[in-house]
Amino acid sequence: MEEYGRALLLAGLMISAGVMAAPVPPACGFDSTTKECSTKYGSGASDSGVRSTAYGANANAWGSDSVAIGTNSSTGGHSSIAIGSESSVNNHGVAIGFKAKAMADRSIATGDNSNASGYNSVALGANAVAKKDNEVNIGIWSDDKSKQTGLRTLSGLSDGVNPDEAVNMKQFDSAITAVNNYTDTGINKVLSSGSATARDAFAIGNDATVTGYMSTAIGVKANASTASTATGDNASASGMNSTATGMSANATGNGSVATGVGVHATGNGSIATGANAYATGDGSIATGNMSIATGINSVALGANAVARKDNEVNIGIWKTFPGGYSPTPTGTRTLSGLSDGINPDEAVNKGQLDT
């Protein structure tokens, strides 16, 4: 200490006498040496870079304008900072933390064992690893840096405004709510203001409505109830499991089918096919334009055919009008291709009659 005091006194005298123009940069610790405008403190500390600073045992500030603070800390590049025992950094990088390493140019590693090996990358948090260029990683990685083993929550995030800004959970929730609302109410708008109020229901068309579950209404003012399907403008399938297809088709009977313009299948299990056909009896079938089947299990086959009685099949020609008919038929039809009748309830053909 006496020698150190004498050296300081001698330096002061030399400066006063003009022999020494500037103070010698400080050098403290065993084997410590400095370069121009550099500072180092600690046993074995080294600052070979110009204007560099090294603090700590074996701290090495190799690059110019660099700072190495901590035991065995090292700056291998210019304008870099390494703070923490065994931390190391490259050009224009920052490494803060025990064994923190920012080895790529312009990279930042903050946290114990953090590692930023991608150019211009950021590893934020203990054991965080940023391997890709321009990457920011806040995850938790294994000690050998081979795989990510955990995640971190990024909180305190303001609302993202510009396209390249992160969004927070509040914005995300708002977006999800908006999407759900659009899905629930927007579909009706896209599908021309249809209304489906029941479960598994689907309505397409202006004023189309579905009031029963598992039903479909397609067309302007189409209407479908429980497990039914109505397709066509003003089509209505009000019977359970009924089907109405065609403009103004109407299937009111349970399990009924109405196909054609203005057809009506009002009986349970009835079928009406053809323009303005009517099947009003349960289990009845009316096939043909203006055909009418009013009897239970009756069949009116052909245009203007009328089956009034239960269990009747009629192929005659009647004068009909929507929902009504003349009291007597106005014509008949030929039933051909008939095989020989064998059983008592089977029809006889002309060949059998002639013989």
Kinemage of the C-alpha trace (Angstrom):
@kinemage 1
@onewidth
@group {chain A} dominant
@subgroup {mainchain}
@vectorlist {calphas} color= white
{ca met a 1} P 0.000 0.000 0.000
{ca glu a 2} L 2.856 2.378 0.720
{ca glu a 3} L 4.214 1.805 -2.782
{ca tyr a 4} L 0.768 2.398 -4.282
{ca gly a 5} L 0.483 5.662 -2.308
{ca arg a 6} L 3.889 6.777 -3.442
{ca ala a 7} L 2.944 6.035 -7.045
{ca leu a 8} L -0.165 8.175 -6.794
{ca leu a 9} L 1.820 10.984 -5.159
{ca leu a 10} L 4.465 10.774 -7.854
{ca ala a 11} L 1.831 10.862 -10.580
{ca gly a 12} L 0.299 13.969 -9.027
{ca leu a 13} L 3.637 15.723 -8.899
{ca met a 14} L 4.360 14.819 -12.513
{ca ile a 15} L 1.006 16.196 -13.649
{ca ser a 16} L 1.654 19.388 -11.695
{ca ala a 17} L 5.029 19.713 -13.311
{ca gly a 18} L 3.579 19.162 -16.781
{ca val a 19} L 5.493 15.970 -17.267
{ca met a 20} L 2.319 13.888 -17.485
{ca ala a 21} L -0.503 15.255 -19.675
{ca ala a 22} L -3.291 12.838 -18.660
{ca pro a 23} L -4.011 10.289 -15.933
{ca val a 24} L -3.202 6.654 -16.512
{ca pro a 25} L -6.363 4.571 -17.001
{ca pro a 26} L -7.059 2.645 -13.819
{ca ala a 27} L -5.808 -0.939 -13.529
{ca cys a 28} L -6.759 -2.817 -10.361
{ca gly a 29} L -6.157 -6.453 -9.519
{ca phe a 30} L -3.527 -9.045 -10.072
{ca asp a 31} L -2.240 -9.219 -13.670
{ca ser a 32} L -4.494 -6.310 -14.698
{ca thr a 33} L -3.570 -4.230 -17.732
{ca thr a 34} L -5.562 -1.695 -19.731
{ca lys a 35} L -5.726 -0.210 -23.209
{ca glu a 36} L -6.576 3.321 -24.275
{ca cys a 37} L -9.553 4.758 -22.379
{ca ser a 38} L -10.365 1.301 -20.982
{ca thr a 39} L -11.148 0.147 -17.469
{ca lys a 40} L -10.795 -3.219 -15.787
{ca tyr a 41} L -11.138 -4.448 -12.249
{ca gly a 42} L -10.609 -8.002 -11.006
{ca ser a 43} L -8.070 -10.757 -10.910
{ca gly a 44} L -7.170 -11.767 -14.439
{ca ala a 45} L -9.524 -9.190 -15.967
{ca ser a 46} L -8.714 -8.210 -19.554
{ca asp a 47} L -9.922 -5.394 -21.792
{ca ser a 48} L -8.115 -5.669 -25.092
{ca gly a 49} L -10.784 -3.581 -26.796
{ca val a 50} L -10.524 0.191 -27.034
{ca arg a 51} L -12.842 2.065 -24.657
{ca ser a 52} L -13.891 -1.239 -23.100
{ca thr a 53} L -14.663 -2.113 -19.488
{ca ala a 54} L -14.097 -5.393 -17.655
{ca tyr a 55} L -15.202 -5.963 -14.058
{ca gly a 56} L -14.745 -9.309 -12.296
{ca ala a 57} L -12.328 -12.176 -12.026
{ca asn a 58} L -11.248 -13.255 -15.506
{ca ala a 59} L -13.721 -10.863 -17.094
{ca asn a 60} L -12.783 -10.253 -20.727
{ca ala a 61} L -13.897 -7.244 -22.753
{ca trp a 62} L -12.325 -8.098 -26.095
{ca gly a 63} L -14.315 -5.841 -28.370
{ca ser a 64} L -14.110 -2.083 -28.553
{ca asp a 65} L -16.782 -0.123 -26.677
{ca ser a 66} L -17.795 -3.313 -24.870
{ca val a 67} L -18.606 -4.078 -21.238
{ca ala a 68} L -17.999 -7.372 -19.423
{ca ile a 69} L -19.158 -7.559 -15.811
{ca gly a 70} L -18.977 -10.770 -13.791
{ca thr a 71} L -16.676 -13.694 -13.196
{ca asn a 72} L -15.585 -15.207 -16.515
{ca ser a 73} L -17.869 -12.862 -18.435
{ca ser a 74} L -16.816 -12.239 -22.021
{ca thr a 75} L -17.569 -9.815 -24.851
{ca gly a 76} L -16.336 -11.184 -28.135
{ca gly a 77} L -17.618 -8.379 -30.315
{ca his a 78} L -17.813 -4.629 -30.626
{ca ser a 79} L -20.362 -2.478 -28.796
{ca ser a 80} L -21.558 -5.437 -26.755
{ca ile a 81} L -22.525 -5.993 -23.116
{ca ala a 82} L -22.149 -9.128 -20.990
{ca ile a 83} L -23.357 -8.971 -17.387
{ca gly a 84} L -23.303 -12.055 -15.182
{ca ser a 85} L -20.956 -14.884 -14.339
{ca glu a 86} L -19.959 -16.831 -17.443
{ca ser a 87} L -22.092 -14.641 -19.666
{ca ser a 88} L -20.890 -14.116 -23.224
{ca val a 89} L -21.913 -11.950 -26.150
{ca asn a 90} L -21.025 -11.193 -29.770
{ca asn a 91} L -21.143 -8.002 -31.876
{ca his a 92} L -23.724 -5.415 -30.819
{ca gly a 93} L -25.400 -7.925 -28.514
{ca val a 94} L -26.499 -8.029 -24.888
{ca ala a 95} L -26.277 -10.980 -22.480
{ca ile a 96} L -27.540 -10.550 -18.926
{ca gly a 97} L -27.641 -13.416 -16.440
{ca phe a 98} L -25.665 -16.418 -15.256
{ca lys a 99} L -24.417 -18.257 -18.346
{ca ala a 100} L -26.518 -16.023 -20.574
{ca lys a 101} L -25.280 -16.185 -24.153
{ca ala a 102} L -26.041 -13.846 -27.048
{ca met a 103} L -23.789 -15.367 -29.671
{ca ala a 104} L -25.383 -14.045 -32.853
{ca asp a 105} L -24.874 -10.462 -33.999
{ca arg a 106} L -27.395 -7.990 -32.533
{ca ser a 107} L -28.970 -10.669 -30.353
{ca ile a 108} L -30.189 -10.288 -26.751
{ca ala a 109} L -30.268 -12.972 -24.045
{ca thr a 110} L -31.729 -12.003 -20.680
{ca gly a 111} L -32.041 -14.549 -17.869
{ca asp a 112} L -30.024 -17.382 -16.369
{ca asn a 113} L -29.005 -19.900 -19.040
{ca ser a 114} L -30.807 -17.903 -21.720
{ca asn a 115} L -29.462 -18.328 -25.242
{ca ala a 116} L -29.973 -16.173 -28.334
{ca ser a 117} L -28.291 -17.799 -31.329
{ca gly a 118} L -30.362 -16.304 -34.141
{ca tyr a 119} L -29.422 -13.018 -35.787
{ca asn a 120} L -31.253 -10.081 -34.191
{ca ser a 121} L -33.078 -12.533 -31.907
{ca val a 122} L -34.251 -12.121 -28.308
{ca ala a 123} L -34.345 -14.819 -25.602
{ca leu a 124} L -36.242 -13.441 -22.625
{ca gly a 125} L -36.317 -15.295 -19.305
{ca ala a 126} L -34.379 -18.047 -17.561
{ca asn a 127} L -33.678 -20.961 -19.924
{ca ala a 128} L -35.275 -19.143 -22.852
{ca val a 129} L -33.841 -19.987 -26.288
{ca ala a 130} L -34.148 -17.983 -29.526
{ca lys a 131} L -32.625 -19.966 -32.382
{ca lys a 132} L -34.207 -18.308 -35.417
{ca asp a 133} L -33.261 -14.980 -36.976
{ca asn a 134} L -35.452 -12.086 -35.769
{ca glu a 135} L -37.189 -14.373 -33.244
{ca val a 136} L -38.422 -13.430 -29.774
{ca asn a 137} L -38.824 -16.415 -27.450
{ca ile a 138} L -40.036 -16.373 -23.844
{ca gly a 139} L -40.465 -20.127 -23.434
{ca ile a 140} L -38.626 -22.480 -21.087
{ca trp a 141} L -36.189 -24.923 -22.674
{ca ser a 142} L -34.319 -27.993 -21.488
{ca asp a 143} L -30.784 -27.585 -20.176
{ca asp a 144} L -29.310 -28.925 -23.411
{ca lys a 145} L -31.462 -26.464 -25.423
{ca ser a 146} L -32.834 -29.303 -27.568
{ca lys a 147} L -36.554 -28.837 -26.845
{ca gln a 148} L -39.000 -26.436 -25.258
{ca thr a 149} L -40.373 -27.765 -21.971
{ca gly a 150} L -42.554 -24.908 -20.720
{ca leu a 151} L -44.371 -21.687 -21.551
{ca arg a 152} L -44.632 -18.216 -20.054
{ca thr a 153} L -47.522 -15.764 -19.920
{ca leu a 154} L -46.987 -12.357 -21.500
{ca ser a 155} L -49.078 -9.905 -19.475
{ca gly a 156} L -49.491 -6.141 -19.316
{ca leu a 157} L -50.016 -6.053 -23.084
{ca ser a 158} L -51.872 -3.062 -24.490
{ca asp a 159} L -54.414 -3.407 -27.280
{ca gly a 160} L -52.798 -4.051 -30.636
{ca val a 161} L -53.548 -1.311 -33.160
{ca asn a 162} L -51.335 -1.818 -36.191
{ca pro a 163} L -51.255 -5.028 -38.278
{ca asp a 164} L -47.868 -6.072 -36.896
{ca glu a 165} L -48.776 -5.620 -33.213
{ca ala a 166} L -49.739 -8.388 -30.800
{ca val a 167} L -53.302 -8.568 -29.500
{ca asn a 168} L -54.221 -9.211 -25.883
{ca met a 169} L -56.799 -11.614 -24.452
{ca lys a 170} L -59.401 -8.873 -24.196
{ca gln a 171} L -59.180 -8.234 -27.921
{ca phe a 172} L -59.193 -11.965 -28.612
{ca asp a 173} L -62.341 -12.507 -26.540
{ca ser a 174} L -64.028 -9.603 -28.290
{ca ala a 175} L -63.120 -11.076 -31.663
{ca ile a 176} L -64.467 -14.509 -30.698
{ca thr a 177} L -67.706 -12.944 -29.475
{ca ala a 178} L -68.029 -10.995 -32.705
{ca val a 179} L -67.453 -14.138 -34.769
{ca asn a 180} L -70.049 -16.071 -32.779
{ca asn a 181} L -72.564 -13.287 -33.141
{ca tyr a 182} L -71.894 -13.091 -36.846
{ca thr a 183} L -72.292 -16.832 -37.179
{ca asp a 184} L -75.580 -16.838 -35.252
{ca thr a 185} L -77.211 -13.794 -36.792
{ca gly a 186} L -75.209 -13.259 -39.947
{ca ile a 187} L -76.146 -16.570 -41.543
{ca asn a 188} L -79.777 -15.551 -41.627
{ca lys a 189} L -78.705 -12.362 -43.354
{ca val a 190} L -76.595 -14.210 -45.876
{ca leu a 191} L -79.369 -16.716 -46.434
{ca ser a 192} L -81.900 -13.978 -47.106
{ca ser a 193} L -83.355 -13.382 -43.676
{ca gly a 194} L -84.541 -16.900 -42.888
{ca ser a 195} L -85.385 -17.766 -39.290
{ca ala a 196} L -84.504 -21.070 -37.650
{ca thr a 197} L -85.410 -21.091 -33.968
{ca ala a 198} L -85.161 -24.793 -33.150
{ca arg a 199} L -82.264 -27.177 -32.609
{ca asp a 200} L -80.565 -28.517 -35.750
{ca ala a 201} L -82.828 -26.326 -37.886
{ca phe a 202} L -81.978 -24.649 -41.189
{ca ala a 203} L -83.856 -21.864 -42.979
{ca ile a 204} L -82.942 -20.258 -46.310
{ca gly a 205} L -85.011 -17.571 -48.008
{ca asn a 206} L -86.865 -14.379 -47.221
{ca asp a 207} L -89.311 -15.034 -44.385
{ca ala a 208} L -88.499 -18.744 -44.403
{ca thr a 209} L -89.188 -20.219 -40.958
{ca val a 210} L -88.358 -23.407 -39.116
{ca thr a 211} L -90.102 -23.990 -35.797
{ca gly a 212} L -89.318 -27.659 -35.184
{ca tyr a 213} L -86.045 -29.411 -34.514
{ca met a 214} L -84.147 -31.217 -37.297
{ca ser a 215} L -86.157 -29.385 -39.960
{ca thr a 216} L -85.296 -27.507 -43.154
{ca ala a 217} L -87.119 -24.718 -44.975
{ca ile a 218} L -85.768 -23.455 -48.300
{ca gly a 219} L -87.611 -20.797 -50.263
{ca val a 220} L -89.455 -17.524 -49.818
{ca lys a 221} L -91.932 -17.949 -46.942
{ca ala a 222} L -91.208 -21.661 -46.791
{ca asn a 223} L -92.200 -23.191 -43.455
{ca ala a 224} L -91.175 -26.431 -41.770
{ca ser a 225} L -92.084 -27.863 -38.384
{ca thr a 226} L -90.767 -30.875 -36.467
{ca ala a 227} L -88.392 -33.147 -38.425
{ca ser a 228} L -89.881 -31.922 -41.695
{ca thr a 229} L -88.622 -30.453 -44.962
{ca ala a 230} L -90.197 -27.691 -47.032
{ca thr a 231} L -88.584 -26.732 -50.334
{ca gly a 232} L -90.078 -24.073 -52.572
{ca asp a 233} L -91.656 -20.651 -52.267
{ca asn a 234} L -94.601 -20.785 -49.845
{ca ala a 235} L -94.050 -24.507 -49.346
{ca ser a 236} L -95.262 -25.782 -45.981
{ca ala a 237} L -94.417 -29.012 -44.174
{ca ser a 238} L -96.354 -28.760 -40.927
{ca gly a 239} L -96.855 -32.469 -40.299
{ca met a 240} L -94.258 -34.325 -38.280
{ca asn a 241} L -91.727 -36.023 -40.580
{ca ser a 242} L -93.491 -34.531 -43.593
{ca thr a 243} L -92.012 -33.342 -46.893
{ca ala a 244} L -93.309 -30.576 -49.143
{ca thr a 245} L -91.514 -29.888 -52.416
{ca gly a 246} L -92.678 -27.289 -54.898
{ca met a 247} L -94.235 -23.846 -54.945
{ca ser a 248} L -97.140 -23.724 -52.478
{ca ala a 249} L -96.810 -27.443 -51.781
{ca asn a 250} L -98.523 -28.366 -48.509
{ca ala a 251} L -97.823 -31.452 -46.396
{ca thr a 252} L -99.893 -31.255 -43.209
{ca gly a 253} L -100.317 -34.942 -42.445
{ca asn a 254} L -97.749 -36.698 -40.297
{ca gly a 255} L -95.333 -38.548 -42.540
{ca ser a 256} L -96.982 -37.099 -45.645
{ca val a 257} L -95.311 -36.195 -48.943
{ca ala a 258} L -96.447 -33.392 -51.242
{ca thr a 259} L -94.548 -32.936 -54.502
{ca gly a 260} L -95.561 -30.430 -57.138
{ca val a 261} L -97.032 -26.970 -57.524
{ca gly a 262} L -100.020 -26.415 -55.269
{ca val a 263} L -100.248 -30.039 -54.117
{ca his a 264} L -101.806 -31.025 -50.768
{ca ala a 265} L -101.042 -34.111 -48.706
{ca thr a 266} L -103.241 -33.670 -45.641
{ca gly a 267} L -103.844 -37.269 -44.626
{ca asn a 268} L -101.386 -39.012 -42.336
{ca gly a 269} L -98.972 -41.014 -44.462
{ca ser a 270} L -100.507 -39.642 -47.653
{ca ile a 271} L -98.738 -38.891 -50.943
{ca ala a 272} L -99.753 -36.234 -53.444
{ca thr a 273} L -97.775 -35.873 -56.668
{ca gly a 274} L -98.620 -33.561 -59.541
{ca ala a 275} L -99.847 -30.017 -59.912
{ca asn a 276} L -102.833 -29.355 -57.627
{ca ala a 277} L -103.106 -33.011 -56.597
{ca tyr a 278} L -104.909 -33.730 -53.303
{ca ala a 279} L -104.379 -36.723 -51.008
{ca thr a 280} L -106.666 -36.109 -48.032
{ca gly a 281} L -107.365 -39.627 -46.787
{ca asp a 282} L -104.963 -41.326 -44.393
{ca gly a 283} L -102.604 -43.505 -46.388
{ca ser a 284} L -104.029 -42.213 -49.663
{ca ile a 285} L -102.125 -41.590 -52.890
{ca ala a 286} L -102.990 -39.049 -55.568
{ca thr a 287} L -100.699 -39.115 -58.583
{ca gly a 288} L -101.322 -36.852 -61.550
{ca asn a 289} L -102.380 -33.302 -62.199
{ca met a 290} L -105.632 -32.452 -60.403
{ca ser a 291} L -105.920 -36.019 -59.068
{ca ile a 292} L -107.843 -36.466 -55.806
{ca ala a 293} L -107.706 -39.312 -53.261
{ca thr a 294} L -110.132 -38.784 -50.371
{ca gly a 295} L -110.730 -42.354 -49.214
{ca ile a 296} L -108.579 -44.066 -46.605
{ca asn a 297} L -105.844 -46.067 -48.342
{ca ser a 298} L -107.282 -45.011 -51.693
{ca val a 299} L -105.338 -44.430 -54.901
{ca ala a 300} L -106.171 -41.927 -57.619
{ca leu a 301} L -103.910 -42.690 -60.556
{ca gly a 302} L -103.640 -40.303 -63.467
{ca ala a 303} L -104.597 -36.742 -64.285
{ca asn a 304} L -108.094 -35.867 -63.022
{ca ala a 305} L -108.494 -39.284 -61.402
{ca val a 306} L -110.678 -39.416 -58.260
{ca ala a 307} L -110.665 -42.128 -55.563
{ca arg a 308} L -113.490 -41.358 -53.149
{ca lys a 309} L -113.992 -44.691 -51.398
{ca asp a 310} L -111.780 -46.334 -48.791
{ca asn a 311} L -109.331 -48.837 -50.278
{ca glu a 312} L -110.332 -47.814 -53.825
{ca val a 313} L -108.056 -47.552 -56.840
{ca asn a 314} L -109.425 -45.310 -59.563
{ca ile a 315} L -107.883 -44.544 -62.946
{ca gly a 316} L -110.892 -42.816 -64.447
{ca ile a 317} L -111.144 -39.267 -65.704
{ca trp a 318} L -113.245 -36.805 -63.757
{ca lys a 319} L -113.991 -33.180 -64.097
{ca thr a 320} L -111.961 -31.816 -61.222
{ca phe a 321} L -111.009 -28.503 -59.746
{ca pro a 322} L -108.736 -27.658 -56.798
{ca gly a 323} L -110.143 -29.622 -53.865
{ca gly a 324} L -113.293 -30.767 -55.678
{ca tyr a 325} L -114.699 -32.879 -58.516
{ca ser a 326} L -117.871 -33.611 -60.495
{ca pro a 327} L -120.269 -36.277 -59.165
{ca thr a 328} L -119.641 -38.654 -62.053
{ca pro a 329} L -116.614 -39.519 -64.181
{ca thr a 330} L -116.371 -38.069 -67.655
{ca gly a 331} L -114.029 -40.667 -69.112
{ca thr a 332} L -112.228 -43.925 -68.585
{ca arg a 333} L -108.717 -45.312 -69.064
{ca thr a 334} L -107.478 -48.628 -70.337
{ca leu a 335} L -105.453 -50.765 -67.960
{ca ser a 336} L -103.146 -52.859 -70.133
{ca gly a 337} L -100.295 -55.239 -69.546
{ca leu a 338} L -102.456 -57.195 -67.101
{ca ser a 339} L -101.519 -60.806 -66.460
{ca asp a 340} L -104.098 -63.564 -66.084
{ca gly a 341} L -105.892 -63.394 -62.801
{ca ile a 342} L -105.477 -66.534 -60.673
{ca asn a 343} L -106.603 -65.782 -57.145
{ca pro a 344} L -110.152 -64.677 -56.343
{ca asp a 345} L -109.061 -61.113 -55.644
{ca glu a 346} L -107.065 -60.651 -58.866
{ca ala a 347} L -108.260 -58.843 -61.988
{ca val a 348} L -109.152 -60.763 -65.127
{ca asn a 349} L -107.770 -59.647 -68.492
{ca lys a 350} L -109.607 -59.663 -71.835
{ca gly a 351} L -107.809 -62.777 -72.973
{ca gln a 352} L -109.232 -64.763 -70.087
{ca leu a 353} L -112.684 -63.374 -70.731
{ca asp a 354} L -112.635 -64.338 -74.420
{ca thr a 355} L -111.726 -67.926 -73.638
